[in-house]
Amino acid sequence: MTDTPPEILKKQFEIFFSKPIQERFRMQIEMMESSVRQAKSLLMKRFPSLSEKELNVEFFKFYYRDSFSNDEMEKIVAWMKS
């Protein structure tokens, strides 16, 4: 979902792609790290008693919920917990 008007989105892309590739890479890494922090913060608020390992499992399930079948997810989560 996006609520950004197309002309603003176009301008954002123009600005982004006008930067050197190293700067774009750094910006992307910062955005990814920010999204991970936000997701983990949300999970910690929802489940305050999670251990670090449990938090990582819940983050994985949250982040990749649409990327794996239930069977695949169960196998990966079991491996993560072991």
Secondary structure, 3 states (H helix, E strand, C coil): CCCCCHHHHHHHHHHHHHCCHHHHHHHHHHHHHHHHHHHHHHHHHHCCCCCHHHHHHHHHHHHCCCCCCHHHHHHHHHHHHC
